Amino acid sequence: MRTHRSVRLLLIVFAMLVTSTAMFAQIGITVSFGPPALPVYEQPICPGDGYLWTPGYWAWDPDFGDYYWVPGTWVVVPEVGFLWTPGYWGWGGNGFLFHEGYWGPHVGFYGGINYGFGYFGSGFEGGRWEGRQFFYNRSVMNVNTTVIHNVYNTRVINNTTVNRVSYNGGEGGVPARPTPQEEAALRDRHIPPVAAQVQHVQTARTNPELRASMNNGKPPIAATASPGEFKGAGPAKEAGAPYHPPANRGAAPPRPNTPPTHASELQPHQAPAPVSTGNPKLDEKYQQQQAQLVAKQNQQHQQLQQKQEQDHQRLAQQNANDARKQQVEQQHQQQTQQMEQKHTQQQEHLQQRQQPANHGENKPK
């Protein structure tokens, strides 16, 4: 019984670690050029009640220096009342940064990107929660009414200029800024991409045909009925726009060895390699503690990044002068460095706690 409980706990901790790592995999990576336009594709039919649509998007693979397409897919909602806020690429001053999507009670800012299927740049028109049941808007969602009866039909007038631009800010990017409601949504309780979404991204990354340099912005697998099920999925109808990546494509050159100013510049924390003490129970306990600490620290990274982004947006809305901007930047640098110092101390403290176990686990307590 104890063995089963231990195995189950390890699986939960592992899922937390994998989800956390993937969630922050794009944070801290600055790409010197924007992603391709969004391809034109059809939405697969909803596989069943309780699934919500997550639009496809371009992710970045630093190993190949290339964007790759993550197909849109239907995902089981992780909590009643929650909706999906898609991730988006945004200009960060010296390159493009990816802002990870999340689950929450309200749809937040997703760069003003028109992903379609209810995500027309702001908010969500594909359905709504009524009590504990989600009702699908058939005018924008592909739903089989013989299987799913909780539907309605409200025509959506999409006033957004029809374009397939996939990033916010920078040259040629969508100029949208968050509304007060979208800023408020950032302060909601969020759930990061669930394990099925994490695996979906990893499956897409390992498929060479989904790289932009291979498909020229027209991926052969554009959307899937459920995460990871790429077989039989339909291709994109057409590329959103001609794709011409720079010859020397790759991440932006690293900055000089100066202290980080923003949380977006930090690399995600990762658990250290497992340590063997000769005592399996102690080793298991230590690995669990490390995984929990890493997940917590990466969550704090995201929370601070969101807060700093809100500060930048507020400064832009207020047309703040250079002195005020410099003051805020100094505050951001202090916040970021203090957080990293705290995280380093937490890691060192946890490692020190394990040291006596290596040589003195039989000492009396």
N, C-alpha and C positions, 0 to 999 in steps of 0.2 A: 504494500500500500504506500509506504514511504517512498519507494523507488518510483512509483507512478507519479506521485505528487512532485517529486524532484524533477522528473523528466518534463512534466507539464509546466513547472515553473521556469525551467530552462528555456523551453520553447517560447513562453511568453516574453521572457527577457530578451531572447534572441530576436523575436519579432519587433520588440521596441527598439532594439539597437539598429536593426536593418532599416526600419522605417525612419528612424531619426537620421541615420547617415544619408539615406537617399533624399530625405526631405531637404537637407542642407547641402546636397552635392553640388548645386549650381551656385550657392552663395559664396562670394569671394572670388569667383571666376569672372574676369572682365574680357569680353570678346570685342575685338577692334572693329568688326563690321556686323550689321544687323542680320537677322535670320531671313530666309526666303519668305515670299508672300504665302499666305494660307492657300492651300490647294482647294479646288472645288470638288466636293464629294457628297455622297448620299449617306443619310443616317440609317443604320440597320434598325430593324424593328425591335422595339423594347422586348426583352426576353421574359419579363414578368413584373408583377406588382412589387413595388419597393425598390425598383432600380431607378437611378437618376443618371442623366447624361453628363459626361465629362468630355469637353471638346478636345480634338486633337491639337497638337502644338509642336513647334520645333524645339528640340533640346540640343545641348552642346556636348560633344564628346571630345575632351581635351587630348585623349590619346591619339586621335586621328585628325585633330584640328578641323572638325567638320560638324555641321548641324545634322541632326537626324530626326526623322518624323516619328512622333509618338502618336499612334492612331487614336482617334476618339473612341470612346467605349462606354457601355452602360455599367454602372457600379452600384452594388447594394449600398444604400445609405447607411452610415454607421450609427446614426441616432435619429430617432423620431424628431421631426421638426427642423432638421438640419438641411442646408443646401450647399452646393459646391460653388466656390469662387475660383475660377480658373487662374492659373499662373500667367505671367506675361513678361516679356523682355522690355526693359526700359533704359534709356540713355542715362548713364551715371556720371557724365562729365568727361571721362576719358575712355569710355567704351560702354558696351551694353551689358547690363546685369539682369539675371533672371530672378523674378519674384515668385516664390513657390505658391501654388494654390493650396486651399485649405477648406475644411468643412466648418460650417458655423450656422447659427440661427438666421443670419442675414447675409445676402450676397454683398461683398465688399468691392473695392476698386480692382479692376483687372485691366487697367491701362487704356480703357476706351476701345479695346480691340473688338471688332465685329466677328466673333467666332461662329455666328449663326446658331440655329436650333434653340432659340430663346435667349442666347447671349449676344445681344446686338450692340454692345459697347458699354451699357450701364444697366445694372439690375438683371433680372431674369424673368422672361415671359413664357417659359415652357411649362409652368405648372405652379401649384400652390398647395400648402398644407391646410387641411381642414380637420382639426382635432388630431387624431393619430393616423390619418390616412392622407396620402398624397394624391392629388387630382392632376391629371395630365391634360395640357392644352393641345388638342389634336391639330390645331392650325399650324403648329410648329414642331410637334413631336410625332414620330412614327410609332403609333400604338395600335395594336390589334384589339378592337373593341369586343371581339368574341371571347377574349381571354381577360382583358382588363376593362372593367365597367366604370371605374371611377375616373371619368373623363369629362371635359367640357370643350367647347369650341369657341374661342374668342380670337377674332382676327387681330393680328398685331400690325400696326402701321410702323414700319421701320423707316424713320426719317434720316437715319445715318447714311452719309454718302457711301455708295457702294464701292468699296475697295477691299483689297485683300491684304493690306499692310498688317504685319504681324508684330510690330513693336511700337512702343510709346516714346515720344521725344526724339531728339537728334534730327539729322537731315532726312526729311521724307517721312518721319514717324507721325503717329497719331498725336495731336496736341492736347488730348483730354487731360483734365485734372480731377481729383476726387471731389465729389459732392460732400456736404456735411453729413449726409446719411452714410455714405461710404466710409468716411473717416470714423464715424461712430462704430461701424461694423468691425473696424480693426480692433476695437476694445472688447469685442465679444469673446466668449470662450470658444476656442478653436480646436479642431482635431486635424492633425496632419494627414497627408495621403495615407490611406489604409494599406495593409500588406499586399492586397491584390493589385493596387495601383503601382506600388513599388516594383513588384515583379513584372508588371506590364511594361514599365519603363525599361527595365533591364533586358527584357526580351526584345524590345525594339532596338535597343542599343547594340545588341549582338547580331542584328540582321544588316549585312552590308547594303542590301538593296534599299534600305530606308535612309541611307546617307544622302544628303542633298547633292553632293558631288557625283553620285551615281544616278540619281533619278531626276536631276535638274529641276527640283521643286515639284515634281509630280510623282509622289510615292506610290508604289504598286499595292501597298496595303494602307488604305486611308482611314478605315474605321472598322471596328470589330463589335460583335454582339456582346461579348463579355471580355474582361481583362485576360490577356495572354493567349486568346484563341485566334491565332492569325490565319489558320488554314481556312480557305474558302472565303476570306474577307475580300470585299470589292476594292478595286483600285480607284485612285482619284480620277475624276473625269478630265481634269486639266490642271495645269499649274496656275497659281493665282497671278503670276507675272513672270516674264523671262528672268532666269536666275543666272547671274554672272559673278561668281565668288572671286575675290582677289587671288592672284597667283600665290601670294605669300600668306595665305589664310592661316589664322591661328589666334591664340589668345593675345591680348595686348601685352607688350613687354612689361616685365615686372618693374615696380617702382623701386627707387633706391631703398636701402635698408633704413627706413625711418619708421617710427612707431605708428601703428595703425590709427587712423582718425575716426573711422566709422566701423560699425559692426559688420557691414557688408564686405569689408576687406579681410575679415577673419576667415581662416580655413576651418572646416568642421572638426570638432574633436572626434577622436577615434580611440577605442579601447586599446590598451597595450596588449602585446602578445601574452597569452596565458602563461602563468608561472606555476611550475610544479614544485610543491613542497614535500611531496611524498605522502601527503594526507589528502585524499580525494575530496573529503567533505570540506576541508578548508579551502582547497582550490576552487571548488564549485561556488562556495560562499563569496570568495573574492571576485570571481568573474561576474557574478550577479551584481555585486556592489559596483564594479567598474561599469557595467552596462547601464545601470540605473543612473550613475553619476554622469556618464557621457550623454545620455538622453536628456537629462535635466539641463546640462550646460548648453547643449545645442538649442534647446527650447529657449533658454535665456538669450542666446545669440539672436534668434529670430525676433523675440519680443523687443530687444533693444534696437534692432534694425528697423522695425516697424515704427517705433517711437521717433527715431531720428529722421525717418522719411516723412513723418507727419510734421516735424519741425521744419524741414525743407519746404514742404508744401505750404505751410503757414507763412513762412518768410516770403515766398513767391506771391501769395495772395495779398500780403500786406505791403508789397513793394519795398521791403526793408532796405536800408542803406548798407553800405559796405561795412561800417563799424559794427552794426548789429549782426550781420552775417558772420563776421570774424569772431565775434563773441560766442555765437552759437557753435561755430566750428571748434572753438577751444573747449567748450563744454562737452561736445561730442567726443573729442579726443580723450578728455579726462574720463568720461564715462566708459569708453571702450577699453582704455588701459587699466582702469580699476577693475573692470569685470574680468579681464584676462589674468590679472595678477591674482584675483580671488580664485579663479579656476585653477591656476597653477598651484596655488597653495592647497586647494582641495585635493588635487591629484597627489601631491607630495604627502599630504596627511594620510591619505588612504594607503599609499605605498608603505609609509612608515608603520602604520598599524599592522601591516602584514609581515613586516620583518621579524618580529619576535616569533611569529608562527613558523618561520623557516628553521629556527634553531631552538625554539623553546616551547613547542606546543604542549609539552607535558608539564610545564611549570605550574605550580599551584596558583590559583587566582585569589 
